[in-house]
Amino acid sequence: MNRQIIPWSLCAAVAAGGLTGLSIGAAAASTPSLTSSTVLSDLQDPWDMAFLPDGTMFFTEKCRGLSVRHENGDVAHLLGMEGTDGFAETAEDLFCDGQAGMLGVAVDPEFDDNRFVYIYSASRLSEPGSNRVVRMVVNEDLTGVSDRTDIIDDIPYKPQASDHPFGDSGAHNGGRIRFNPGSGNLYVTTGDTHAGHVPQSGTELGGKVLRVDRNGNAAEGNAPPEGFDARIYTYGHRNVQGIAFRPGDHTAVISEHGPWHTDEINVLFAGANSGWDPRPNMAGRGDCPDDYCGYSPNQMEGMDPAERAAWMPMTDFETYPDAMAPAWENNQLSQGISGMAYLAGDQWGDWEDMLVVGYMGIGFGGTPVGQRIDLMDVAEDGSSAEASEFPLPMGSGRFRSLVMGPDGALYVALDEGEIHRISVE
């Protein structure tokens, strides 16, 4: 790959009028002209989207449930959570708490035959609650669901508040679910739930990327360390909220939230350790609040990002020298990295097959908020990536989910309650 992209500095120079006409023309020639439209608005925390080939769009709202937008624009509300109304079905065990709720959605690759759709949601069917991957059958006219099967029921959920920033219950759930178009396996991203021991645990499914079949059974070739749960594909993660599959070889690529520093892009391989280990009394650290060092030291205050990263590294190569090295790090900043997708179709010109990544923005301790979409060219070997800022044809916001539609447009969900369609003019 490694094709031409426009770096931030060049974009800024163009905006400031600091380039010659020839330079500006060269930059513009490699940049598709984009337009946008609002697909849905007045939503409550839209979290994810999944499409059928005809453009029908399933979408989740974190504290409401699963709905579907039909080809003609009509919306049917399929599965609601506790306390909701107006849905064809309601599952009272599914609940919303802080960052937890109904998150990811995926459509089975063989939907035409089995009518399966999947969601990732917090549930009270087990104590003290868990995150689950739930499979359902959608009826023929796309107005209701039935035959619920919880194919994974033991992903951790944080039941109580802790002494940390964003320390309320329900924190760090991961929640993105995607089928690999090559293998047909389902990938499930999970979070560390503010529990120091979870990411490196071989038996708890938090801080992991799972790889399973449509029934929730471990996929062949996962290759976790001896004694680990066979469903684990990679481990040692903090809070993975984005996953996409590289065109051509369908390698999984993820985005991972950083702890006040070091958002990451990682190219995965079976059995890899991402190197996040926020346990106290590790790597020269002492005790930490509530046995979680993820925001320490000075967890409630700003400090030099390099100093913080050295004390609590996102990828701890000293403890885990064989840890998976990130392809990209966000200049020792955490800006709420989230959903991601590969641009598909020759209408994108030089950007075809490149990665787009959304940021929700944080702005802690002097960190630039950074609400944006980045365009990334990730090296084939996963060792590096070049990033530039994607030119938005609409206003900015908390970019939660990015999904390619079957019409060749990029669909973007914002926490502010909107889903936009971005296309090439």
C-alpha positions as CSV (number, residue, x, y, z in Angstrom):
1,M,0.0,0.0,0.0
2,N,1.8,3.2,1.2
3,R,0.2,5.4,-1.4
4,Q,0.1,9.2,-1.3
5,I,-2.0,10.7,1.5
6,I,-2.1,14.3,2.6
7,P,-0.6,14.9,6.0
8,W,-2.0,17.2,8.6
9,S,0.7,19.8,7.9
10,L,-0.1,19.9,4.2
11,C,-3.8,20.3,4.9
12,A,-3.1,23.1,7.3
13,A,-0.9,24.8,4.7
14,V,-3.6,24.6,2.0
15,A,-6.1,26.1,4.4
16,A,-3.7,28.9,5.3
17,G,-3.0,29.7,1.6
18,G,0.7,28.8,2.1
19,L,1.1,26.6,-0.9
20,T,1.5,27.5,-4.6
21,G,-1.2,26.9,-7.1
22,L,0.7,23.9,-8.4
23,S,1.1,22.4,-5.0
24,I,-2.6,22.9,-4.1
25,G,-3.6,21.3,-7.4
26,A,-1.5,18.3,-6.7
27,A,-3.0,17.9,-3.3
28,A,-6.5,18.3,-4.6
29,A,-6.0,15.8,-7.3
30,S,-5.5,13.0,-4.8
31,T,-8.4,14.1,-2.6
32,P,-11.9,12.9,-3.6
33,S,-14.6,15.6,-3.3
34,L,-17.0,14.5,-0.6
35,T,-20.6,15.2,0.3
36,S,-22.8,14.1,3.2
37,S,-26.5,13.7,4.1
38,T,-28.2,12.8,7.3
39,V,-29.7,9.3,7.3
40,L,-31.2,9.3,10.8
41,S,-31.4,11.9,13.5
42,D,-32.9,12.2,17.0
43,L,-31.5,8.9,18.1
44,Q,-30.2,8.1,21.6
45,D,-26.5,7.2,21.5
46,P,-26.4,5.2,18.2
47,W,-23.6,2.7,18.7
48,D,-23.3,0.5,15.6
49,M,-24.7,-0.4,12.2
50,A,-24.8,-3.5,9.9
51,F,-26.2,-3.7,6.3
52,L,-27.9,-6.2,4.1
53,P,-26.9,-6.1,0.4
54,D,-30.0,-4.1,-0.6
55,G,-29.1,-1.3,1.8
56,T,-31.3,-2.3,4.7
57,M,-29.5,-1.1,7.8
58,F,-29.7,-2.6,11.3
59,F,-28.6,-0.2,14.0
60,T,-28.3,-0.2,17.8
61,E,-29.0,2.6,20.3
62,K,-27.0,1.9,23.5
63,C,-29.9,2.5,25.9
64,R,-32.9,1.6,23.7
65,G,-32.2,-1.5,21.5
66,L,-32.0,-2.9,18.0
67,S,-33.9,-1.3,15.1
68,V,-33.8,-1.6,11.3
69,R,-34.1,1.1,8.6
70,H,-35.8,-0.3,5.5
71,E,-34.8,0.6,1.9
72,N,-37.6,3.2,1.7
73,G,-36.4,4.9,4.9
74,D,-39.0,3.5,7.2
75,V,-37.7,2.4,10.6
76,A,-39.0,-0.7,12.5
77,H,-38.0,-1.1,16.2
78,L,-37.1,-4.8,16.7
79,L,-35.8,-5.6,20.2
80,G,-36.0,-3.2,23.1
81,M,-34.2,-3.2,26.4
82,E,-35.6,-2.9,29.9
83,G,-37.7,0.2,30.3
84,T,-38.3,0.9,26.6
85,D,-41.5,0.9,24.6
86,G,-42.4,0.9,21.0
87,F,-40.4,-2.2,20.1
88,A,-41.8,-5.4,18.6
89,E,-40.1,-7.4,21.4
90,T,-38.6,-6.4,24.7
91,A,-35.9,-8.2,26.6
92,E,-36.1,-7.1,30.2
93,D,-32.7,-8.6,31.1
94,L,-30.9,-6.3,28.7
95,F,-29.9,-3.1,30.3
96,C,-27.9,0.1,30.0
97,D,-25.4,1.3,32.6
98,G,-22.8,3.9,31.9
99,Q,-20.7,2.7,28.9
100,A,-22.5,-0.7,28.9
101,G,-25.7,-1.4,27.0
102,M,-26.6,-2.6,23.5
103,L,-23.4,-2.0,21.5
104,G,-22.3,-3.9,18.5
105,V,-24.5,-5.5,15.7
106,A,-23.6,-7.9,12.9
107,V,-25.4,-9.7,10.2
108,D,-24.6,-13.3,9.4
109,P,-22.8,-13.8,6.1
110,E,-25.5,-16.4,5.2
111,F,-28.4,-14.2,6.2
112,D,-30.5,-15.0,3.2
113,D,-30.6,-18.6,4.3
114,N,-30.6,-18.4,8.2
115,R,-31.9,-14.8,8.9
116,F,-29.4,-14.5,11.8
117,V,-28.5,-11.1,13.3
118,Y,-26.3,-10.7,16.3
119,I,-26.0,-8.0,19.0
120,Y,-23.5,-7.4,21.9
121,S,-25.3,-6.3,25.1
122,A,-25.2,-6.1,28.9
123,S,-27.6,-8.6,30.5
124,R,-28.8,-9.5,34.0
125,L,-29.4,-13.1,33.3
126,S,-26.4,-13.9,35.4
127,E,-25.1,-12.2,38.5
128,P,-23.7,-9.6,38.8
129,G,-24.4,-9.1,35.1
130,S,-22.4,-9.9,32.0
131,N,-21.9,-8.8,28.4
132,R,-23.3,-11.3,26.0
133,V,-23.4,-12.0,22.2
134,V,-27.0,-12.7,21.3
135,R,-28.1,-14.3,18.1
136,M,-31.7,-13.9,16.8
137,V,-33.8,-14.7,13.8
138,V,-35.3,-11.8,11.9
139,N,-38.7,-12.4,10.2
140,E,-39.3,-12.1,6.5
141,D,-40.7,-8.6,6.5
142,L,-38.0,-7.3,8.9
143,T,-40.5,-6.2,11.6
144,G,-39.5,-8.6,14.4
145,V,-37.0,-11.1,15.9
146,S,-37.4,-14.5,17.6
147,D,-35.4,-17.6,18.6
148,R,-32.9,-15.7,20.8
149,T,-29.7,-17.7,21.5
150,D,-27.0,-16.3,23.7
151,I,-23.9,-17.7,22.0
152,I,-21.5,-16.1,24.4
153,D,-22.7,-15.3,27.9
154,D,-19.6,-14.8,30.1
155,I,-17.9,-11.6,29.0
156,P,-17.2,-9.5,32.1
157,Y,-19.2,-6.4,33.1
158,K,-18.2,-3.9,35.8
159,P,-21.0,-4.0,38.4
160,Q,-19.7,-1.3,40.8
161,A,-18.1,2.1,40.7
162,S,-14.4,2.4,41.4
163,D,-11.9,5.2,42.3
164,H,-10.9,6.1,38.8
165,P,-11.7,8.7,36.1
166,F,-14.8,7.5,34.3
167,G,-15.0,5.1,37.2
168,D,-18.7,4.4,37.2
169,S,-20.1,0.9,36.8
170,G,-20.4,-0.3,33.3
171,A,-17.0,0.9,32.1
172,H,-14.7,-0.6,29.4
173,N,-16.9,-3.1,27.6
174,G,-15.3,-3.2,24.1
175,G,-18.4,-4.3,22.2
176,R,-17.7,-4.3,18.5
177,I,-18.7,-7.5,16.6
178,R,-17.8,-8.3,13.0
179,F,-17.7,-11.3,10.7
180,N,-14.5,-11.8,8.8
181,P,-15.5,-11.9,5.1
182,G,-12.7,-14.4,4.4
183,S,-13.2,-17.0,7.1
184,G,-16.8,-16.3,8.1
185,N,-15.7,-16.3,11.8
186,L,-17.2,-13.8,14.2
187,Y,-14.7,-11.5,16.0
188,V,-15.8,-10.0,19.4
189,T,-13.9,-7.2,21.1
190,T,-14.0,-6.8,24.9
191,G,-12.8,-4.4,27.5
192,D,-10.9,-4.7,30.8
193,T,-13.8,-3.5,33.0
194,H,-11.3,-1.5,35.2
195,A,-10.1,-4.8,36.6
196,G,-6.3,-5.0,36.8
197,H,-6.0,-8.8,36.5
198,V,-8.5,-9.2,33.6
199,P,-6.4,-8.4,30.4
200,Q,-3.7,-11.0,31.1
201,S,-6.1,-13.6,32.5
202,G,-6.5,-16.7,30.4
203,T,-10.0,-17.5,31.8
204,E,-11.8,-14.2,31.9
205,L,-12.9,-12.8,28.6
206,G,-12.4,-9.1,29.3
207,G,-9.5,-7.3,27.5
208,K,-9.6,-9.7,24.6
209,V,-10.5,-10.2,21.0
210,L,-12.5,-13.4,20.7
211,R,-12.9,-15.4,17.5
212,V,-15.8,-17.8,17.3
213,D,-18.2,-19.5,14.8
214,R,-21.9,-18.5,14.6
215,N,-22.7,-20.8,17.5
216,G,-20.1,-19.2,19.8
217,N,-17.6,-22.1,19.6
218,A,-13.9,-21.4,19.3
219,A,-12.6,-21.0,15.8
220,E,-9.9,-23.2,14.5
221,G,-6.4,-21.7,14.7
222,N,-7.0,-19.3,17.6
223,A,-3.8,-20.6,19.3
224,P,-4.0,-18.9,22.7
225,P,-1.4,-19.8,25.4
226,E,-1.8,-23.1,27.2
227,G,-4.6,-23.0,29.8
228,F,-6.4,-20.1,28.1
229,D,-10.0,-20.2,27.0
230,A,-10.0,-21.5,23.4
231,R,-12.2,-18.7,22.2
232,I,-9.4,-16.1,22.8
233,Y,-7.7,-14.9,19.6
234,T,-5.7,-12.1,21.2
235,Y,-5.4,-10.8,24.7
236,G,-3.8,-8.1,26.9
237,H,-6.1,-5.4,25.5
238,R,-7.5,-2.3,27.3
239,N,-10.7,-1.4,25.5
240,V,-11.1,-2.4,21.8
241,Q,-13.9,-0.6,20.1
242,G,-12.9,-0.8,16.5
243,I,-12.2,-3.8,14.2
244,A,-12.0,-4.1,10.4
245,F,-10.5,-6.6,8.0
246,R,-7.8,-5.7,5.5
247,P,-8.8,-6.0,1.9
248,G,-7.2,-8.9,0.1
249,D,-6.0,-11.1,3.0
250,H,-8.8,-10.3,5.6
251,T,-6.3,-9.7,8.4
252,A,-8.0,-8.3,11.5
253,V,-7.0,-4.7,12.4
254,I,-8.2,-3.1,15.7
255,S,-8.3,0.3,17.4
256,E,-7.6,0.4,21.1
257,H,-8.3,3.2,23.6
258,G,-5.4,4.5,25.6
259,P,-5.2,5.5,29.3
260,W,-4.7,9.3,28.9
261,H,-2.1,8.3,26.4
262,T,-1.3,6.2,23.4
263,D,-4.4,5.3,21.4
264,E,-3.2,2.4,19.2
265,I,-3.9,0.7,15.9
266,N,-2.8,-3.0,15.9
267,V,-2.7,-5.6,13.2
268,L,-3.6,-8.9,14.9
269,F,-2.2,-12.4,14.7
270,A,-3.4,-15.5,16.5
271,G,-2.3,-15.8,20.1
272,A,-0.8,-12.3,20.3
273,N,-0.5,-10.4,23.6
274,S,-1.2,-6.7,23.2
275,G,0.8,-6.0,26.4
276,W,-1.7,-4.1,28.6
277,D,-1.2,-5.2,32.2
278,P,-2.7,-2.6,34.7
279,R,-2.2,-4.8,37.8
280,P,-0.6,-3.1,40.9
281,N,2.9,-4.2,41.9
282,M,4.0,-4.9,38.4
283,A,6.7,-3.4,36.3
284,G,8.1,-1.4,39.2
285,R,4.8,0.0,40.3
286,G,3.3,-0.2,43.8
287,D,-0.3,-0.2,44.9
288,C,-3.0,1.5,42.8
289,P,-6.5,2.6,43.6
290,D,-8.9,-0.3,43.6
291,D,-6.2,-2.6,42.3
292,Y,-6.1,-0.9,38.9
293,C,-3.2,1.2,37.6
294,G,-4.7,2.1,34.3
295,Y,-4.8,5.9,35.0
296,S,-1.9,6.2,37.4
297,P,0.2,8.0,38.4
298,N,-1.7,11.2,39.2
299,Q,-4.9,9.6,37.8
300,M,-7.1,12.6,38.4
301,E,-4.6,15.2,37.1
302,G,-2.8,16.0,33.9
303,M,0.9,15.3,33.5
304,D,3.5,14.8,30.8
305,P,2.2,12.0,28.5
306,A,5.6,10.5,28.1
307,E,6.1,10.2,31.8
308,R,2.7,8.7,32.3
309,A,3.3,6.3,29.4
310,A,6.6,5.2,30.9
311,W,5.0,4.4,34.2
312,M,1.9,2.6,32.8
313,P,2.7,1.6,29.3
314,M,-0.1,0.7,26.9
315,T,2.2,-2.0,25.5
316,D,4.6,-3.2,28.2
317,F,7.6,-4.5,26.2
318,E,9.7,-4.7,29.4
319,T,7.4,-7.3,31.0
320,Y,6.3,-8.8,27.7
321,P,9.2,-8.5,25.2
322,D,7.2,-10.5,22.6
323,A,4.1,-8.3,22.8
324,M,2.4,-7.3,19.6
325,A,3.9,-4.0,18.5
326,P,1.3,-1.3,17.4
327,A,1.3,-0.2,13.8
328,W,0.4,3.3,15.0
329,E,0.4,5.3,18.2
330,N,-1.4,8.6,18.7
331,N,1.6,10.8,19.7
332,Q,1.2,9.7,23.3
333,L,-2.3,11.1,23.4
334,S,-5.7,9.4,24.1
335,Q,-8.5,11.0,22.2
336,G,-11.2,8.3,22.4
337,I,-10.4,6.2,19.3
338,S,-13.4,4.1,18.3
339,G,-15.0,2.6,15.1
340,M,-13.1,1.9,11.9
341,A,-13.6,0.6,8.4
342,Y,-11.8,0.1,5.1
343,L,-12.9,2.3,2.2
344,A,-14.2,0.0,-0.6
345,G,-14.7,0.8,-4.3
346,D,-12.8,2.7,-7.0
347,Q,-15.0,5.8,-6.5
348,W,-12.6,6.5,-3.5
349,G,-9.7,6.9,-5.9
350,D,-6.3,6.9,-4.2
351,W,-8.1,6.2,-0.9
352,E,-9.6,2.9,-2.0
353,D,-8.7,0.1,0.5
354,M,-7.4,2.6,3.0
355,L,-8.5,2.6,6.7
356,V,-10.7,5.3,8.2
357,V,-10.8,5.6,12.0
358,G,-13.1,7.6,14.2
359,Y,-12.3,9.5,17.4
360,M,-14.8,10.6,20.1
361,G,-12.5,13.1,21.7
362,I,-11.5,13.5,25.3
363,G,-9.3,16.6,26.0
364,F,-8.0,15.6,29.5
365,G,-5.1,17.5,31.1
366,G,-4.5,19.7,28.1
367,T,-4.8,17.0,25.5
368,P,-6.4,18.3,22.2
369,V,-10.0,17.0,22.1
370,G,-9.4,15.5,18.6
371,Q,-12.9,14.7,17.4
372,R,-12.2,13.6,13.8
373,I,-11.9,10.8,11.3
374,D,-8.4,9.8,10.3
375,L,-7.3,8.3,7.0
376,M,-4.6,5.6,7.5
377,D,-2.3,3.7,5.3
378,V,-1.2,0.7,7.3
379,A,1.9,-1.2,6.2
380,E,1.3,-4.7,5.0
381,D,3.5,-6.2,7.8
382,G,1.7,-4.2,10.4
383,S,4.8,-2.4,11.7
384,S,3.8,1.2,10.8
385,A,1.1,3.4,9.5
386,E,0.8,6.9,8.0
387,A,-2.1,9.0,9.1
388,S,-3.9,12.1,7.8
389,E,-7.1,13.8,8.8
390,F,-10.1,12.8,6.7
391,P,-11.8,16.0,5.3
392,L,-15.3,16.1,6.8
393,P,-18.1,17.2,4.6
394,M,-20.2,17.9,7.7
395,G,-19.7,19.0,11.3
396,S,-17.6,17.1,13.8
397,G,-18.7,15.1,16.8
398,R,-18.2,12.0,18.8
399,F,-17.5,9.5,16.0
400,R,-18.6,6.2,17.4
401,S,-19.1,3.9,14.4
402,L,-17.9,3.8,10.8
403,V,-19.3,1.3,8.4
404,M,-19.1,0.9,4.6
405,G,-22.6,0.6,3.0
406,P,-23.3,-1.7,0.0
407,D,-23.8,1.5,-2.0
408,G,-20.1,2.4,-1.6
409,A,-20.7,5.2,0.9
410,L,-19.3,5.5,4.4
411,Y,-21.9,5.6,7.1
412,V,-20.9,7.3,10.3
413,A,-22.8,7.2,13.7
414,L,-22.3,10.0,16.2
415,D,-23.0,9.9,19.9
416,E,-24.9,13.1,19.5
417,G,-27.8,11.1,17.9
418,E,-27.2,11.1,14.2
419,I,-26.1,8.7,11.4
420,H,-24.6,10.4,8.3
421,R,-23.8,9.1,4.8
422,I,-20.5,10.3,3.3
423,S,-20.1,9.7,-0.4
424,V,-17.9,10.9,-3.3
425,E,-19.5,13.5,-5.4
